[in-house]
Amino acid sequence: MDALLSVAGLRKSYGPVEVLKGIDFSVKAGEKIALIGPSGSGKSTCLRCMNFLETPTAGEILLDGERIGMRNGRLMNDRQLAPQRAEMGMVFQLFNLWPHLTVTENVAIAVRKVRGLAAKEARELALDMLAKVHMTHRADASPLELSGGQQQRVAIARALAQKPKLILFDEPTSALDPELVREVLNVIEELADEGRTMLIVTHEIAFARDVADRVMFLDGGVIVEDGPASAVINTPREERTRSFLKQIRH
């Protein structure tokens, strides 16, 4: 099967500090990949380079055969990038909801601006996506009235509303109190069961093992190990992977 997403030679530097040192991988349609590794290993930077929220220093990213972020050898601006970014729904650590808009309006606003949907159609789509994340009952609430877990579920609905080809999750539970983590993971699991393509940066190792098809372990800006989720987590080949997982489990 051809790759939906292809990443080749991805590098990212901030001044003299090279955070990504040549990342290569591909993702097939319907595949779920978890990125794990210590803080500062480059996981979130890798994800943010996918849709040019961070501009790569070098490398090429293709989504469905189309190069992301570049046109005729030149960097795209934000307006040109908007349709490509919509193809890769992004769910952040922090929810980034507009406090002056209702839950439904938060989900609908992006599809109105990027996809050009009429207000009525955008609202109907927003309500459908809120149903997927079990938030219809708070459709008219302000984000300020919601728990962190509820806000993150609205953020997931917002990403889904764009009908993306894949969804990027950047540590979606790291800003949540422990008792709220499970409700967000449950929603992500339900989306995974629908066959959606996902890249998930997470510290939830058991979740990665149970939900992902593949796990990539990043450290020092390189992919140290990449393989089936159960194999990487239960019987890692690399000593560095084993050391990291041992620390996580204690």
C-alpha positions, 0 to 999 in steps of 0.5 A: 500500500502506498504511503499516505504520509512520507517524511524524508531527511527531516531536520530542524535546528534552532540556531546551533542546536539541531533538534531533529537530525534526519528523520525518515518514516512513512505512514499508511492510510489507517495506520496509528503510530505513537511517538514516545521518548524522553522530554526534549527528544524531538517528538513534538517538534517532529509533529509540528514540522509535519504541517509547518507550524515549525519550518523544517531546516531540511527535508521533505514531507509529502501528504498523498503525494503533495509536498507540504509547505513548498510550492515551486521551490518556495515556502508557502505563506500561512494563507497558502498553507491553510488548506494543507494544514486542514488535511492534517488535523492538529490536537495540541497539549493546550486546547486553544479554544476561543473563550468568547465563542460557544463550544459549537462555534469553536468547532464550526469557525475553522471550517467556515474560514478554511472550507468556506462552509455556510453558517448553517452547514458548519453548525450541523457539521460541528454538532455531528463532530461533538457527538463523536466526542460525546460533547453534544450536551455542552454544545452551547456552553462556553469553554470556560465552563468546561473541565480540561478533559471536556475542552480537549474533547472539543479540540478533537471535534474541531480537528475532526470537522476539517475531515483531515486525512490524518490527525496529529495529537501532540501529547493530548493528555499532558495538561490534564489532571490524572482523573481526566486523562482516561476520558480523552484517551477513550475518545482517541481509542474510539477514533482509532477503531474507526480506522483513522490515520493518526500520529500520537505523541504520548507519555501514556505507554500502555495506551500506545501499546494498546492503540497504536499499530506502530511505536517510534522511539525518539531520542536525541533527534533520531528514531532509535527504534520503530516497530510493532507497538507490542514488540517495541514496548514489551521486547525492545531491541535497543538498549536505549529503548529498554532503559527509557521504558524501565524508567517510565515504569518505575 
